[in-house]
Amino acid sequence: MKFFSKKEFIGVATIMALIIFFTYLNLRVSLRRSRDAQRRADIDAMINAIVAFQKNYNFFPPSYDGKIRACRGEDFDSAVTVFEAEEKFDMDAYIRSLGVCEWGKDGIEDLIGANKEAYIKLLPGDPQSGQGSQYLYLSNANRFQFYAFLEGGASEDGYRESIVARNLLCGEKVCNYGKAYGETPLDKSIEEYEEELDVPVR
């Protein structure tokens, strides 16, 4: 039985090492692309949910600290009691009674309506929430903007340098992808945009 010579062994080991290295690189790229695709899908799902919410309530869930404010708050039950007693829906009081929904923990439900099905059963969390990435939601109840950080940067569909220039933080990373309501731009704040449109402040 003939064994490899030292030279042949080094050659085979080098080839094997290169195969393992390039397989590892390709796997990392595939996983990263998969996470970025998941981020785009998550934002689309959340947009569908808050658009359905808006159809019922005539306003989008407002934001608080970059999160969606549409869950049951501490004063929610007392606010609903007042609505029922007055037989009148007070939108501002309702918004004040709402609490912040946590990514990956809470869903958005119709808290006072007849709609038994949740708008979204579970708000997704960023695939790398454990590594400091997080979705960012901004809304004044009239309009909204959703942002995320795509790991692939400029190589990914939807990456926008104009979003990066805003220096918004998606967790510990600077956001570089987003979607917004209607014609609302992503490269400026909702307040700036509404000032340009001369929309009266609520």
Contacts in CASP RR format, 6 or more apart in sequence:
PFRMAT RR
TARGET T0000
AUTHOR 0000-0000-0000
METHOD contacts of the structure
MODEL  1
MKFFSKKEFIGVATIMALIIFFTYLNLRVSLRRSRDAQRRADIDAMINAI
VAFQKNYNFFPPSYDGKIRACRGEDFDSAVTVFEAEEKFDMDAYIRSLGV
CEWGKDGIEDLIGANKEAYIKLLPGDPQSGQGSQYLYLSNANRFQFYAFL
EGGASEDGYRESIVARNLLCGEKVCNYGKAYGETPLDKSIEEYEEELDVP
VR
4 12 0 8 1.000
32 151 0 8 1.000
32 152 0 8 1.000
33 152 0 8 1.000
33 156 0 8 1.000
35 127 0 8 1.000
35 128 0 8 1.000
35 151 0 8 1.000
36 150 0 8 1.000
36 151 0 8 1.000
36 152 0 8 1.000
36 156 0 8 1.000
38 124 0 8 1.000
38 127 0 8 1.000
39 126 0 8 1.000
39 127 0 8 1.000
39 135 0 8 1.000
39 148 0 8 1.000
39 149 0 8 1.000
39 150 0 8 1.000
39 177 0 8 1.000
40 148 0 8 1.000
40 157 0 8 1.000
40 158 0 8 1.000
40 177 0 8 1.000
42 124 0 8 1.000
42 125 0 8 1.000
42 126 0 8 1.000
42 135 0 8 1.000
42 148 0 8 1.000
43 135 0 8 1.000
43 146 0 8 1.000
43 148 0 8 1.000
43 177 0 8 1.000
43 178 0 8 1.000
43 179 0 8 1.000
44 179 0 8 1.000
45 120 0 8 1.000
45 124 0 8 1.000
46 68 0 8 1.000
46 120 0 8 1.000
46 123 0 8 1.000
46 124 0 8 1.000
46 135 0 8 1.000
46 137 0 8 1.000
46 146 0 8 1.000
47 144 0 8 1.000
47 146 0 8 1.000
47 179 0 8 1.000
48 120 0 8 1.000
49 108 0 8 1.000
49 119 0 8 1.000
49 120 0 8 1.000
50 60 0 8 1.000
50 61 0 8 1.000
50 68 0 8 1.000
50 70 0 8 1.000
50 108 0 8 1.000
50 119 0 8 1.000
50 139 0 8 1.000
50 144 0 8 1.000
51 60 0 8 1.000
52 119 0 8 1.000
53 60 0 8 1.000
53 61 0 8 1.000
53 70 0 8 1.000
53 108 0 8 1.000
53 110 0 8 1.000
53 119 0 8 1.000
54 60 0 8 1.000
56 110 0 8 1.000
56 113 0 8 1.000
56 115 0 8 1.000
57 91 0 8 1.000
57 94 0 8 1.000
58 91 0 8 1.000
59 91 0 8 1.000
59 95 0 8 1.000
59 141 0 8 1.000
59 142 0 8 1.000
60 139 0 8 1.000
60 141 0 8 1.000
60 142 0 8 1.000
60 143 0 8 1.000
60 144 0 8 1.000
60 181 0 8 1.000
61 68 0 8 1.000
61 69 0 8 1.000
61 70 0 8 1.000
61 98 0 8 1.000
61 108 0 8 1.000
61 139 0 8 1.000
61 141 0 8 1.000
62 69 0 8 1.000
62 95 0 8 1.000
62 98 0 8 1.000
62 139 0 8 1.000
62 140 0 8 1.000
62 141 0 8 1.000
63 69 0 8 1.000
63 137 0 8 1.000
63 138 0 8 1.000
63 139 0 8 1.000
63 140 0 8 1.000
63 144 0 8 1.000
64 99 0 8 1.000
64 100 0 8 1.000
65 100 0 8 1.000
66 136 0 8 1.000
66 137 0 8 1.000
66 138 0 8 1.000
67 100 0 8 1.000
67 101 0 8 1.000
67 102 0 8 1.000
67 103 0 8 1.000
67 137 0 8 1.000
68 100 0 8 1.000
68 101 0 8 1.000
68 108 0 8 1.000
68 123 0 8 1.000
68 137 0 8 1.000
68 139 0 8 1.000
69 95 0 8 1.000
69 98 0 8 1.000
69 99 0 8 1.000
69 100 0 8 1.000
69 101 0 8 1.000
70 98 0 8 1.000
70 99 0 8 1.000
70 101 0 8 1.000
70 108 0 8 1.000
71 98 0 8 1.000
71 99 0 8 1.000
71 100 0 8 1.000
71 101 0 8 1.000
71 106 0 8 1.000
71 107 0 8 1.000
71 108 0 8 1.000
72 98 0 8 1.000
72 99 0 8 1.000
72 111 0 8 1.000
73 97 0 8 1.000
73 98 0 8 1.000
73 99 0 8 1.000
74 99 0 8 1.000
75 96 0 8 1.000
75 97 0 8 1.000
76 97 0 8 1.000
76 98 0 8 1.000
76 99 0 8 1.000
76 111 0 8 1.000
78 97 0 8 1.000
79 93 0 8 1.000
79 94 0 8 1.000
79 96 0 8 1.000
79 97 0 8 1.000
80 97 0 8 1.000
80 111 0 8 1.000
80 112 0 8 1.000
82 90 0 8 1.000
82 93 0 8 1.000
83 89 0 8 1.000
83 90 0 8 1.000
83 93 0 8 1.000
83 94 0 8 1.000
83 112 0 8 1.000
94 112 0 8 1.000
95 141 0 8 1.000
101 107 0 8 1.000
101 108 0 8 1.000
101 123 0 8 1.000
102 123 0 8 1.000
103 123 0 8 1.000
103 124 0 8 1.000
103 125 0 8 1.000
103 126 0 8 1.000
103 129 0 8 1.000
103 134 0 8 1.000
103 135 0 8 1.000
104 122 0 8 1.000
104 123 0 8 1.000
104 124 0 8 1.000
104 125 0 8 1.000
104 129 0 8 1.000
105 122 0 8 1.000
105 123 0 8 1.000
106 122 0 8 1.000
106 123 0 8 1.000
107 118 0 8 1.000
107 119 0 8 1.000
107 120 0 8 1.000
107 121 0 8 1.000
107 122 0 8 1.000
107 123 0 8 1.000
108 118 0 8 1.000
108 119 0 8 1.000
108 120 0 8 1.000
108 123 0 8 1.000
109 118 0 8 1.000
109 119 0 8 1.000
110 116 0 8 1.000
110 117 0 8 1.000
110 118 0 8 1.000
110 119 0 8 1.000
124 135 0 8 1.000
125 134 0 8 1.000
125 135 0 8 1.000
126 132 0 8 1.000
126 133 0 8 1.000
126 134 0 8 1.000
126 135 0 8 1.000
126 148 0 8 1.000
126 149 0 8 1.000
126 170 0 8 1.000
127 133 0 8 1.000
128 151 0 8 1.000
132 171 0 8 1.000
132 172 0 8 1.000
132 173 0 8 1.000
133 148 0 8 1.000
133 149 0 8 1.000
133 170 0 8 1.000
133 171 0 8 1.000
133 172 0 8 1.000
133 173 0 8 1.000
134 170 0 8 1.000
134 171 0 8 1.000
135 146 0 8 1.000
135 147 0 8 1.000
135 148 0 8 1.000
135 170 0 8 1.000
136 146 0 8 1.000
136 147 0 8 1.000
136 148 0 8 1.000
136 168 0 8 1.000
136 169 0 8 1.000
136 170 0 8 1.000
136 171 0 8 1.000
136 175 0 8 1.000
137 144 0 8 1.000
137 145 0 8 1.000
137 146 0 8 1.000
137 147 0 8 1.000
138 144 0 8 1.000
138 145 0 8 1.000
138 147 0 8 1.000
138 189 0 8 1.000
138 190 0 8 1.000
139 145 0 8 1.000
139 190 0 8 1.000
140 190 0 8 1.000
140 191 0 8 1.000
140 194 0 8 1.000
140 202 0 8 1.000
141 202 0 8 1.000
142 190 0 8 1.000
142 194 0 8 1.000
142 199 0 8 1.000
142 202 0 8 1.000
143 180 0 8 1.000
143 181 0 8 1.000
143 182 0 8 1.000
143 184 0 8 1.000
143 190 0 8 1.000
143 193 0 8 1.000
143 194 0 8 1.000
144 180 0 8 1.000
144 181 0 8 1.000
144 184 0 8 1.000
144 190 0 8 1.000
145 178 0 8 1.000
145 179 0 8 1.000
145 180 0 8 1.000
145 181 0 8 1.000
145 184 0 8 1.000
145 186 0 8 1.000
145 190 0 8 1.000
146 178 0 8 1.000
146 179 0 8 1.000
146 180 0 8 1.000
147 163 0 8 1.000
147 168 0 8 1.000
147 170 0 8 1.000
147 175 0 8 1.000
147 177 0 8 1.000
147 178 0 8 1.000
147 186 0 8 1.000
148 170 0 8 1.000
148 175 0 8 1.000
148 176 0 8 1.000
148 177 0 8 1.000
148 178 0 8 1.000
149 170 0 8 1.000
149 171 0 8 1.000
149 173 0 8 1.000
149 174 0 8 1.000
149 175 0 8 1.000
149 176 0 8 1.000
149 177 0 8 1.000
150 156 0 8 1.000
150 158 0 8 1.000
150 159 0 8 1.000
150 176 0 8 1.000
150 177 0 8 1.000
152 159 0 8 1.000
153 159 0 8 1.000
153 176 0 8 1.000
154 161 0 8 1.000
156 177 0 8 1.000
158 177 0 8 1.000
158 178 0 8 1.000
159 176 0 8 1.000
159 177 0 8 1.000
160 176 0 8 1.000
160 177 0 8 1.000
160 178 0 8 1.000
160 186 0 8 1.000
160 187 0 8 1.000
161 176 0 8 1.000
162 186 0 8 1.000
162 187 0 8 1.000
163 175 0 8 1.000
163 176 0 8 1.000
163 177 0 8 1.000
163 178 0 8 1.000
163 186 0 8 1.000
163 187 0 8 1.000
164 174 0 8 1.000
164 175 0 8 1.000
164 176 0 8 1.000
165 187 0 8 1.000
166 175 0 8 1.000
166 187 0 8 1.000
166 188 0 8 1.000
167 174 0 8 1.000
168 174 0 8 1.000
168 175 0 8 1.000
169 175 0 8 1.000
178 186 0 8 1.000
179 186 0 8 1.000
180 186 0 8 1.000
184 190 0 8 1.000
184 193 0 8 1.000
185 193 0 8 1.000
194 201 0 8 1.000
END
